[in-house]
Amino acid sequence: MQGGPKSDARPTRRRVVMLVDNGVHGDSRVQKAARSAADAGWEVVLLGIRNARSEADSWRIGDAEVRLLRVPKPLHRLPREYRRSLRRPLAYASTTAAAYRVQEIKAWKADLYERRVRVQALDGGLLSPVRRAAQLPSRAAATALARWVRFRSGETRRLRKLQADPEAPLTRLPVRFWQGLLGNRAWRRLDPGLWDFELAFRTALDELKPDIIHANDFRMLGIGARAKLRARAAGRDTKLVWDAHEFVGGITGRADNPRWLPAQIAYTAEYAAYPDAVVTVSDTLADLLQETHALPERPAVVLNAPMAPPAEADGDVPDLRALCGVDDGTPLLVYSGAVNPSRGCQIMVEALPELPDVHVAFVTINPNGDNQFSEALRERAVELGVADRVHLLPYVLHWQVVPFLSGADAGVIPIHHKPNHELALITKFLEYAHARLPIVVSDVKTMAQTARATGQGEVFTAEDLTDYARAVRAVLADPKRYRAAYDEPGLLEAWTWEAQARILDELYNSLLGTPQTGGARPPSGRRPEVEREFAGTSR
């Protein structure tokens, strides 16, 4: 940090603006990075996106300020929603238009029926031949038009199915055409919705005049790169840090839009040359990013490790076993995080008939609300007759996660084989470790290698019910053997957020050529205006 003109002046705080493409709540990595950077003396503003669950547009995480921006998304609607296609020329321009026409015809037929029964009611139940004949043309027209609308609506459904088929020639050809013509700039035609983020963030970002822009994940990379260029044009040497949470080429594409993934890959490739430094979540991903984007330096690794409770933390940590209604002698497995199908959570329920007396707890977002995946787990538990041994619980505050999870006998990561699942020690792996839980993990590359090397858990073949049950029995039979791995000197110390925060602070200082801070600055004593720290598990 740089000092002021007087020796007793407080050093000027350099401003870091962090960008994230979510509502901040539930994103532990972003929350911890913002707090720790502010504690180390940086002036931190975190810009996120306001969504339906957002309770406020701004608040504080420690001394870091959070601001949520509204992001109108008209460009996110696909161009096909606005025009017709030669593949099915009789289809409506959009599914919305098709639905409107179908409903409109139904309403017309209902109106004609009402006229007929009204006349019958007025004529004492009889409909005169003259009145009946007068209605025939309208009824015939409505019937014919209804058939025509149903046909066109069917054509619209068939067209959408073709457009969502990545192997359909007329789906592949436009993608390849734009890739060949524009190269990495092809995202502008394949997914113009990425501009919606730029248009929402750019004014707020420019007004803050940051010294460092910390762009989380790939969508924010382009926003940060363009802001860096604008700052340079204005005579400011703003530095850009890209925090790559995952490998874009390993993301599962969108079933309804084959253009989406090629667009994100091109977008990332175009702007990957702009950051002054790159950080990521694992050594494996660091190597992959350097190779893919020809980065001049290997990205620094900042693990998404658990954070010690903040100074202002208060309140008792919820009791996991009490919430599940089980005593200390009941075998309890815990899973913390999203429960979508690729996370493999179904196997934990499916195995319960083979694991008598074992209970499982899913700590996840919105477990009792509008969450189709939670409901699917609950319904399957009922079908198998094990509903009394399946417990769906909400997230706790991020600093409570580790002590909360420690009430279980083992932590489970039944994740499926997906490219990005192979690359990192994900958040829950490190949280389970700090909770000193034996870990049952599927054989995804990085986590399986780590668990085998440390001896902290058992590895099973992903999606193999029999092998999963074997691994669970092993850790429940001898938990002390697996917990002993955490006694290895330095293991857990390296897996703390405090150690990771020092890496980030040193990186910031090196970019600006400022002296190292030597650790976090003393608390300012200022009471946060609002403290809204949500669950500690993301991704």
C-alpha positions as CSV (number, residue, x, y, z in Angstrom):
1,M,0.0,0.0,0.0
2,Q,1.1,3.6,-0.6
3,G,1.5,6.1,2.1
4,G,0.1,9.7,2.2
5,P,2.2,12.9,2.1
6,K,2.4,13.0,5.9
7,S,4.2,10.4,8.0
8,D,1.2,10.0,10.3
9,A,-1.4,9.8,7.5
10,R,-3.3,6.5,7.1
11,P,-2.1,4.6,3.9
12,T,-4.3,5.0,0.9
13,R,-6.5,2.0,0.5
14,R,-6.3,0.6,-3.0
15,R,-9.7,-0.4,-4.5
16,V,-10.5,-3.9,-5.6
17,V,-13.8,-4.5,-7.5
18,M,-14.9,-8.1,-7.5
19,L,-17.4,-9.3,-10.2
20,V,-19.6,-12.3,-9.9
21,D,-22.5,-13.6,-12.1
22,N,-24.8,-14.6,-9.2
23,G,-26.5,-13.1,-6.1
24,V,-23.5,-13.7,-3.8
25,H,-25.6,-15.7,-1.3
26,G,-24.3,-19.2,-1.2
27,D,-21.1,-18.5,-3.1
28,S,-18.6,-19.1,-0.3
29,R,-15.5,-18.5,-2.4
30,V,-16.6,-15.0,-3.4
31,Q,-17.8,-14.1,0.1
32,K,-14.5,-15.3,1.7
33,A,-12.4,-13.5,-0.9
34,A,-14.2,-10.2,-0.4
35,R,-14.0,-10.4,3.4
36,S,-10.4,-11.4,3.6
37,A,-9.2,-8.8,1.1
38,A,-11.0,-6.1,3.1
39,D,-9.4,-7.4,6.3
40,A,-6.0,-7.2,4.6
41,G,-6.5,-3.5,4.0
42,W,-8.0,-3.3,0.5
43,E,-11.1,-1.3,-0.2
44,V,-13.4,-4.0,-1.6
45,V,-16.7,-3.6,-3.6
46,L,-18.3,-6.8,-4.8
47,L,-20.7,-6.4,-7.7
48,G,-23.2,-9.2,-8.2
49,I,-26.6,-9.8,-9.8
50,R,-29.9,-9.2,-8.2
51,N,-32.3,-12.2,-8.5
52,A,-35.7,-13.3,-7.3
53,R,-34.2,-14.5,-3.9
54,S,-32.3,-11.3,-3.3
55,E,-33.5,-9.6,-0.1
56,A,-31.5,-6.4,-0.6
57,D,-29.5,-4.5,-3.2
58,S,-26.6,-3.8,-0.9
59,W,-25.0,-5.0,2.4
60,R,-21.6,-5.6,3.9
61,I,-19.5,-8.7,4.4
62,G,-17.2,-7.6,7.1
63,D,-15.7,-4.4,5.7
64,A,-16.4,-5.4,2.1
65,E,-19.4,-3.7,0.4
66,V,-21.8,-5.8,-1.7
67,R,-23.9,-4.2,-4.5
68,L,-26.3,-6.2,-6.6
69,L,-27.2,-5.0,-10.1
70,R,-30.3,-5.6,-12.1
71,V,-29.5,-7.3,-15.3
72,P,-32.3,-7.1,-18.0
73,K,-31.9,-10.0,-20.4
74,P,-33.7,-9.3,-23.7
75,L,-30.7,-10.5,-25.7
76,H,-30.8,-13.8,-23.8
77,R,-33.8,-14.7,-25.9
78,L,-32.6,-16.7,-28.9
79,P,-33.0,-15.1,-32.3
80,R,-35.1,-18.0,-33.4
81,E,-37.8,-16.7,-31.0
82,Y,-38.3,-13.7,-33.3
83,R,-38.4,-15.2,-36.7
84,R,-39.6,-18.2,-38.7
85,S,-37.4,-21.0,-40.0
86,L,-37.1,-22.5,-43.5
87,R,-36.9,-25.9,-41.9
88,R,-40.5,-25.7,-40.9
89,P,-42.0,-22.7,-42.7
90,L,-45.5,-23.3,-41.3
91,A,-44.3,-23.3,-37.7
92,Y,-45.0,-20.2,-35.6
93,A,-42.2,-17.8,-35.0
94,S,-42.1,-18.7,-31.3
95,T,-43.5,-21.2,-28.9
96,T,-45.2,-18.3,-27.1
97,A,-47.0,-17.3,-30.3
98,A,-48.1,-20.9,-30.8
99,A,-49.4,-21.2,-27.3
100,Y,-51.3,-17.9,-27.7
101,R,-53.0,-19.0,-30.9
102,V,-54.0,-22.4,-29.5
103,Q,-55.5,-20.7,-26.4
104,E,-57.2,-18.0,-28.6
105,I,-59.0,-20.6,-30.7
106,K,-60.1,-22.5,-27.6
107,A,-61.5,-19.3,-26.2
108,W,-63.4,-18.6,-29.5
109,K,-64.9,-22.1,-29.5
110,A,-65.9,-21.6,-25.9
111,D,-67.6,-18.4,-26.8
112,L,-69.5,-20.0,-29.7
113,Y,-70.7,-22.8,-27.3
114,E,-71.8,-20.2,-24.8
115,R,-73.9,-18.5,-27.5
116,R,-75.6,-21.8,-28.5
117,V,-76.5,-22.8,-24.9
118,R,-77.7,-19.2,-24.2
119,V,-80.1,-19.4,-27.1
120,Q,-81.3,-22.9,-26.0
121,A,-81.9,-21.6,-22.5
122,L,-83.9,-18.7,-23.8
123,D,-85.9,-20.9,-26.2
124,G,-86.9,-23.3,-23.5
125,G,-84.3,-26.0,-24.4
126,L,-85.1,-25.9,-28.1
127,L,-82.9,-24.4,-30.8
128,S,-84.8,-23.2,-33.8
129,P,-83.6,-24.3,-37.3
130,V,-83.0,-20.7,-38.2
131,R,-80.8,-20.0,-35.2
132,R,-79.0,-23.3,-35.7
133,A,-78.3,-22.6,-39.3
134,A,-77.0,-19.1,-38.4
135,Q,-74.4,-20.5,-36.2
136,L,-73.1,-23.2,-38.5
137,P,-70.7,-21.0,-40.5
138,S,-69.0,-19.8,-37.3
139,R,-68.7,-23.3,-35.8
140,A,-67.3,-24.7,-39.1
141,A,-64.8,-21.9,-39.3
142,A,-63.7,-22.4,-35.7
143,T,-63.3,-26.2,-36.2
144,A,-61.3,-25.7,-39.4
145,L,-59.1,-23.0,-37.9
146,A,-58.5,-25.1,-34.7
147,R,-57.2,-27.9,-36.8
148,W,-54.9,-25.5,-38.7
149,V,-53.6,-24.0,-35.5
150,R,-53.0,-27.4,-34.0
151,F,-51.0,-28.4,-37.0
152,R,-48.9,-25.2,-36.9
153,S,-48.4,-25.6,-33.2
154,G,-47.2,-29.2,-33.8
155,E,-44.8,-27.9,-36.5
156,T,-43.4,-25.4,-33.9
157,R,-42.7,-28.3,-31.4
158,R,-41.1,-30.3,-34.2
159,L,-39.0,-27.3,-35.2
160,R,-37.8,-26.7,-31.7
161,K,-36.8,-30.4,-31.4
162,L,-34.7,-30.1,-34.5
163,Q,-33.1,-26.8,-33.4
164,A,-32.1,-28.4,-30.1
165,D,-30.5,-31.4,-31.8
166,P,-26.7,-30.7,-31.9
167,E,-26.3,-33.3,-34.7
168,A,-28.9,-31.8,-37.0
169,P,-27.1,-30.4,-40.1
170,L,-28.9,-27.1,-40.1
171,T,-28.0,-26.7,-36.4
172,R,-24.3,-27.5,-36.9
173,L,-23.7,-25.5,-40.0
174,P,-24.5,-22.0,-38.6
175,V,-22.2,-22.7,-35.6
176,R,-19.4,-23.8,-37.9
177,F,-20.0,-21.0,-40.3
178,W,-19.7,-18.3,-37.6
179,Q,-16.7,-20.1,-36.0
180,G,-14.9,-20.2,-39.3
181,L,-15.8,-16.6,-40.2
182,L,-15.2,-14.9,-36.8
183,G,-13.0,-17.2,-34.8
184,N,-13.2,-16.4,-31.1
185,R,-15.5,-13.5,-31.9
186,A,-18.2,-15.9,-33.0
187,W,-19.9,-15.7,-29.5
188,R,-21.3,-12.4,-30.7
189,R,-23.6,-14.3,-33.1
190,L,-23.9,-17.5,-31.2
191,D,-24.9,-16.0,-27.8
192,P,-25.5,-12.3,-27.9
193,G,-27.0,-12.6,-24.4
194,L,-23.5,-12.2,-23.0
195,W,-23.8,-8.5,-23.9
196,D,-26.7,-8.2,-21.3
197,F,-24.1,-8.7,-18.5
198,E,-21.8,-6.1,-20.0
199,L,-24.5,-3.5,-20.4
200,A,-25.6,-4.0,-16.8
201,F,-22.1,-3.9,-15.2
202,R,-20.1,-1.4,-17.2
203,T,-21.4,1.9,-15.8
204,A,-21.1,0.8,-12.1
205,L,-17.7,-0.7,-12.8
206,D,-16.3,2.4,-14.5
207,E,-17.6,4.8,-11.8
208,L,-15.7,2.8,-9.1
209,K,-12.3,3.4,-10.9
210,P,-10.8,0.2,-9.5
211,D,-7.1,-0.4,-9.1
212,I,-7.8,-4.1,-9.5
213,I,-10.7,-5.9,-11.1
214,H,-11.2,-9.5,-9.8
215,A,-13.4,-11.3,-12.3
216,N,-14.9,-14.5,-11.0
217,D,-15.6,-17.1,-13.6
218,F,-15.8,-16.8,-17.3
219,R,-18.9,-14.5,-17.8
220,M,-17.2,-11.8,-15.8
221,L,-13.9,-12.2,-17.6
222,G,-15.0,-10.3,-20.7
223,I,-16.6,-7.6,-18.5
224,G,-13.3,-7.2,-16.7
225,A,-11.3,-7.2,-19.8
226,R,-13.3,-4.4,-21.5
227,A,-13.3,-2.4,-18.3
228,K,-9.5,-2.7,-18.2
229,L,-9.3,-1.4,-21.8
230,R,-11.6,1.6,-21.0
231,A,-9.5,2.4,-17.9
232,R,-6.3,2.3,-19.9
233,A,-7.8,4.6,-22.5
234,A,-8.7,7.0,-19.7
235,G,-5.1,6.9,-18.4
236,R,-5.5,4.5,-15.5
237,D,-3.5,1.3,-15.2
238,T,-6.2,-1.0,-13.8
239,K,-5.1,-4.6,-13.3
240,L,-7.3,-7.6,-14.1
241,V,-7.3,-10.9,-12.1
242,W,-9.3,-13.8,-13.6
243,D,-10.5,-16.3,-11.0
244,A,-11.3,-19.4,-13.0
245,H,-13.7,-21.6,-11.0
246,E,-14.0,-24.3,-13.7
247,F,-12.9,-25.2,-17.1
248,V,-15.3,-23.8,-19.7
249,G,-14.7,-26.6,-22.2
250,G,-15.7,-29.1,-19.6
251,I,-19.1,-27.6,-18.9
252,T,-22.2,-29.5,-19.9
253,G,-24.0,-27.7,-22.7
254,R,-27.6,-26.6,-22.7
255,A,-30.0,-29.2,-24.1
256,D,-32.2,-26.6,-25.7
257,N,-29.4,-24.6,-27.2
258,P,-26.5,-26.2,-29.0
259,R,-25.0,-22.8,-29.7
260,W,-24.5,-22.0,-26.0
261,L,-21.4,-24.0,-25.2
262,P,-19.4,-23.1,-28.3
263,A,-20.2,-19.4,-27.6
264,Q,-18.9,-19.6,-24.0
265,I,-15.7,-21.3,-25.2
266,A,-15.1,-18.7,-27.8
267,Y,-15.9,-15.9,-25.4
268,T,-13.4,-17.2,-22.8
269,A,-10.7,-17.8,-25.5
270,E,-11.1,-14.2,-26.8
271,Y,-10.6,-12.6,-23.4
272,A,-8.2,-15.1,-21.7
273,A,-5.2,-13.0,-23.0
274,Y,-6.3,-9.9,-21.0
275,P,-5.8,-10.8,-17.3
276,D,-2.6,-9.6,-15.6
277,A,-2.9,-12.7,-13.4
278,V,-5.0,-15.8,-13.2
279,V,-6.0,-17.8,-10.2
280,T,-7.9,-21.1,-10.0
281,V,-9.1,-23.8,-7.7
282,S,-6.6,-26.7,-8.2
283,D,-3.2,-27.6,-9.6
284,T,-4.9,-29.8,-12.3
285,L,-7.0,-27.0,-13.5
286,A,-4.1,-24.6,-13.4
287,D,-2.1,-26.8,-15.8
288,L,-5.1,-27.2,-18.1
289,L,-5.8,-23.4,-18.2
290,Q,-2.2,-22.6,-19.0
291,E,-2.1,-25.2,-21.8
292,T,-5.5,-24.3,-23.3
293,H,-5.0,-20.5,-23.3
294,A,-1.2,-20.4,-23.7
295,L,-0.9,-18.4,-20.5
296,P,2.6,-16.9,-19.9
297,E,2.5,-18.0,-16.3
298,R,0.9,-20.9,-14.5
299,P,-2.2,-19.7,-12.6
300,A,-1.9,-19.4,-8.8
301,V,-3.9,-22.0,-6.9
302,V,-6.4,-20.6,-4.3
303,L,-8.3,-23.5,-2.8
304,N,-11.9,-22.9,-1.8
305,A,-11.0,-23.9,1.8
306,P,-13.1,-23.2,4.9
307,M,-12.8,-20.0,6.8
308,A,-12.4,-19.5,10.5
309,P,-15.5,-17.8,12.1
310,P,-15.4,-14.0,11.7
311,A,-14.9,-11.9,14.8
312,E,-18.6,-10.8,14.9
313,A,-19.9,-14.3,14.6
314,D,-22.3,-15.1,17.3
315,G,-25.1,-17.6,18.0
316,D,-25.0,-21.3,18.6
317,V,-24.2,-23.7,15.8
318,P,-27.2,-25.9,14.9
319,D,-26.9,-29.5,16.0
320,L,-27.0,-31.8,12.9
321,R,-28.1,-34.9,14.8
322,A,-30.8,-33.0,16.7
323,L,-32.2,-31.7,13.4
324,C,-32.2,-35.3,12.1
325,G,-33.7,-36.6,15.3
326,V,-31.0,-39.2,15.8
327,D,-28.7,-40.0,18.8
328,D,-24.9,-40.3,18.9
329,G,-25.1,-44.0,18.3
330,T,-26.9,-43.8,15.0
331,P,-24.7,-44.0,11.9
332,L,-25.2,-40.7,10.0
333,L,-23.9,-39.8,6.6
334,V,-23.9,-36.2,5.4
335,Y,-23.9,-34.5,2.0
336,S,-23.5,-30.8,1.7
337,G,-24.3,-28.9,-1.5
338,A,-26.5,-28.9,-4.6
339,V,-28.4,-32.1,-5.2
340,N,-28.8,-32.1,-8.9
341,P,-28.5,-35.4,-10.8
342,S,-24.8,-35.0,-11.8
343,R,-23.9,-34.8,-8.1
344,G,-25.0,-38.4,-7.7
345,C,-27.0,-37.9,-4.5
346,Q,-29.6,-40.5,-5.6
347,I,-27.2,-43.3,-4.7
348,M,-27.2,-42.3,-1.1
349,V,-30.9,-43.0,-0.9
350,E,-30.8,-46.1,-3.2
351,A,-28.3,-47.8,-0.9
352,L,-30.2,-47.4,2.4
353,P,-32.0,-50.7,2.1
354,E,-28.5,-52.3,2.0
355,L,-27.3,-50.2,5.0
356,P,-29.6,-51.0,7.9
357,D,-29.9,-48.2,10.6
358,V,-27.8,-45.7,8.5
359,H,-29.4,-42.3,8.1
360,V,-28.4,-39.7,5.5
361,A,-28.6,-35.9,5.8
362,F,-28.7,-33.6,2.7
363,V,-27.7,-30.0,3.6
364,T,-28.8,-28.1,0.5
365,I,-30.4,-24.9,-0.7
366,N,-34.1,-24.6,-0.4
367,P,-34.7,-28.2,0.6
368,N,-38.4,-27.8,1.4
369,G,-39.3,-25.2,-1.2
370,D,-39.5,-25.3,-5.0
371,N,-36.6,-27.7,-5.5
372,Q,-37.4,-30.5,-7.9
373,F,-34.2,-32.4,-7.1
374,S,-34.8,-32.4,-3.3
375,E,-38.4,-33.6,-4.0
376,A,-37.1,-36.4,-6.2
377,L,-34.9,-37.7,-3.4
378,R,-37.8,-37.5,-0.9
379,E,-40.1,-39.3,-3.3
380,R,-37.5,-42.1,-3.9
381,A,-37.0,-42.5,-0.2
382,V,-40.8,-43.0,0.2
383,E,-40.8,-45.6,-2.6
384,L,-38.0,-47.5,-0.9
385,G,-39.6,-47.3,2.5
386,V,-36.6,-45.4,4.0
387,A,-38.2,-41.9,4.3
388,D,-37.6,-41.9,8.0
389,R,-33.9,-42.2,7.4
390,V,-33.6,-39.4,4.9
391,H,-33.3,-35.8,6.2
392,L,-33.2,-32.7,4.0
393,L,-31.9,-29.7,5.8
394,P,-31.2,-26.0,4.8
395,Y,-27.8,-24.4,4.6
396,V,-26.3,-22.8,7.7
397,L,-24.1,-19.7,7.9
398,H,-20.8,-20.2,6.1
399,W,-18.7,-20.1,9.3
400,Q,-21.0,-22.7,10.9
401,V,-20.6,-25.3,8.1
402,V,-17.6,-27.2,9.5
403,P,-18.8,-27.5,13.1
404,F,-22.3,-28.3,11.9
405,L,-21.0,-31.1,9.6
406,S,-18.8,-32.6,12.3
407,G,-21.8,-34.1,13.9
408,A,-21.9,-36.8,11.2
409,D,-20.0,-40.1,11.0
410,A,-18.8,-39.5,7.4
411,G,-19.1,-37.1,4.6
412,V,-20.1,-38.3,1.1
413,I,-19.2,-37.0,-2.4
414,P,-21.0,-39.3,-4.9
415,I,-20.3,-37.0,-7.8
416,H,-20.5,-38.4,-11.4
417,H,-17.7,-38.3,-14.0
418,K,-17.9,-35.0,-15.8
419,P,-14.9,-33.1,-17.1
420,N,-15.0,-30.4,-14.4
421,H,-15.7,-32.9,-11.7
422,E,-12.3,-34.4,-12.2
423,L,-10.3,-31.2,-11.7
424,A,-10.5,-29.9,-8.2
425,L,-10.8,-30.5,-4.5
426,I,-14.3,-29.1,-4.2
427,T,-15.6,-27.1,-1.3
428,K,-17.3,-29.9,0.5
429,F,-14.2,-32.1,0.4
430,L,-12.2,-29.5,2.4
431,E,-15.2,-28.8,4.7
432,Y,-15.5,-32.5,5.5
433,A,-11.7,-32.6,6.2
434,H,-11.9,-29.8,8.6
435,A,-14.9,-31.4,10.3
436,R,-12.5,-34.4,10.6
437,L,-15.0,-36.7,8.8
438,P,-14.0,-39.9,7.0
439,I,-14.8,-39.2,3.3
440,V,-16.6,-41.5,0.9
441,V,-15.9,-40.2,-2.6
442,S,-16.5,-41.4,-6.1
443,D,-13.4,-42.1,-8.3
444,V,-13.2,-38.7,-9.9
445,K,-9.6,-37.9,-10.5
446,T,-8.3,-35.2,-8.1
447,M,-10.4,-36.0,-5.1
448,A,-9.9,-39.8,-5.4
449,Q,-6.1,-39.3,-5.7
450,T,-6.1,-37.1,-2.6
451,A,-8.2,-39.4,-0.5
452,R,-6.1,-42.4,-1.4
453,A,-2.8,-40.4,-0.7
454,T,-3.9,-39.1,2.7
455,G,-5.9,-42.1,3.8
456,Q,-8.8,-39.9,4.9
457,G,-11.5,-41.9,3.1
458,E,-12.6,-44.6,0.8
459,V,-13.0,-44.3,-3.0
460,F,-15.8,-46.1,-4.9
461,T,-16.7,-46.4,-8.5
462,A,-19.0,-43.6,-9.5
463,E,-22.7,-44.7,-9.9
464,D,-21.9,-48.2,-8.6
465,L,-24.4,-49.0,-5.8
466,T,-22.6,-52.1,-4.6
467,D,-19.2,-50.4,-4.4
468,Y,-20.7,-47.4,-2.7
469,A,-22.2,-49.5,0.0
470,R,-18.8,-51.3,0.5
471,A,-17.1,-47.9,0.9
472,V,-19.7,-46.7,3.5
473,R,-19.4,-49.9,5.5
474,A,-15.6,-49.6,5.5
475,V,-15.6,-46.1,7.0
476,L,-18.3,-46.8,9.5
477,A,-16.5,-50.0,10.7
478,D,-13.2,-48.1,11.5
479,P,-13.7,-44.4,11.6
480,K,-10.6,-43.7,13.8
481,R,-8.4,-45.1,11.0
482,Y,-9.6,-42.4,8.6
483,R,-9.8,-39.6,11.1
484,A,-6.2,-40.2,12.0
485,A,-5.2,-38.9,8.6
486,Y,-6.0,-35.4,9.8
487,D,-3.2,-35.6,12.4
488,E,-0.6,-35.4,9.7
489,P,1.3,-32.1,10.4
490,G,0.4,-29.3,8.1
491,L,-2.4,-31.0,6.2
492,L,-5.3,-29.1,7.6
493,E,-3.3,-25.9,8.0
494,A,-2.7,-25.8,4.3
495,W,-6.4,-26.4,3.7
496,T,-7.6,-23.2,5.4
497,W,-8.9,-20.1,3.8
498,E,-6.5,-18.0,5.8
499,A,-3.6,-19.6,4.0
500,Q,-5.3,-19.1,0.6
501,A,-6.1,-15.5,1.4
502,R,-2.4,-14.8,1.9
503,I,-1.8,-16.0,-1.7
504,L,-4.5,-13.7,-3.0
505,D,-3.2,-10.7,-1.0
506,E,0.4,-11.3,-2.2
507,L,-0.9,-11.5,-5.8
508,Y,-2.7,-8.1,-5.5
509,N,0.3,-6.4,-4.0
510,S,2.7,-7.8,-6.6
511,L,0.4,-6.5,-9.4
512,L,0.4,-3.0,-8.0
513,G,4.1,-3.1,-6.9
514,T,3.1,-2.3,-3.3
515,P,4.8,-3.6,-0.1
516,Q,3.3,-6.8,1.4
517,T,0.8,-6.0,4.1
518,G,2.2,-8.6,6.5
519,G,-1.2,-10.0,7.4
520,A,-4.7,-8.7,8.0
521,R,-5.0,-5.2,9.3
522,P,-6.7,-4.6,12.7
523,P,-10.5,-4.4,12.5
524,S,-11.7,-0.9,11.9
525,G,-14.2,-1.1,14.7
526,R,-16.9,0.0,12.4
527,R,-20.2,-1.8,12.8
528,P,-21.3,-3.4,9.5
529,E,-24.5,-1.8,8.3
530,V,-26.0,-5.1,7.4
531,E,-24.5,-8.6,7.6
532,R,-26.0,-11.2,5.3
533,E,-23.7,-14.1,5.0
534,F,-25.4,-17.2,3.7
535,A,-24.5,-20.8,3.2
536,G,-20.9,-21.8,2.8
537,T,-21.3,-24.4,0.0
538,S,-21.3,-23.6,-3.7
539,R,-20.6,-25.7,-6.8
